[in-house]
Structures are given as structure tokens and as C-alpha cells.
Amino acid sequence: MNLIKNTEIKKLYDSLEDSMMDYLSSTTSYTKKDVKKSMKIIDFYLREIECATIREEGLFAVEKTVKMLNLLNKDCYHELIETYQRDCIAQLMNLTAVEKGFNDKNEDLTEKWRKW
């Protein structure tokens, strides 16, 4: 199963990256490099969730990813992940977990750990 080939997941992934780049300006506290780092973290999550075979492994991937994004966002003075990006990330992570059969559609797996 290649989750990134799922049309809805791919759309969320692309929308997330595009929105971070769109908000980037000379006054933001993050750079293109930070956007690339955030997408590498999302790529890490996609690889981890892809390999997960049980819910606990999936939850561990969610937790690790959210904590990495928390740190990156903190380093960017909490400007990298705003409301729209938060929604994209949460939807992407939850949808991939639904596709794996680890959670129900209305469950937000990121909420427990996220600070964005």
C-alpha cells in the first residue's frame, strides 16, 4: 500500500507544502529550509505509518512525528504551523491511519501531543 498515491492524501500533502511556501515572506520567522524540514518530517511519518502493522506502531509514528513538528515549529517562533497547516497535517495523519485501519474517521490522533 503506497499511501501517498491516495488522491486525498496527496492533495493534503501538496496543499500543506504550498501553503507554507505561500506564507513565506521577509517577515516570517521561518525559511524555505524550514519548510523542507517539515516536509521531510511528514515523509518520515508516511514511511513509518506505511510500515506499521498494528495500531500501537501507528500511534508511535504519530507521536514521534507530532513531537518533531512541535520542536521545528517552536524553532520557527510558532509561525510555521498556523491554523490551515495544522488542519492539513492532522487530516493527513488521521486519514493515513484510517487507511491502515488504525483509527476511526472522526478520531484526531495528533491532538494528544500537538502544540500547534
Secondary structure, 3 states (H helix, E strand, C coil): CCHHHCHHHHHHHHHHHHHHHHHCCCCCCCCHHHHHHHHHHHHHHHHHHHHCCCHHHHHHHHHHHHHHHHHHHHHCCCCCCCHHHHHHHHHHHHHHHHHHCCCCCCCCCCCCCCCC
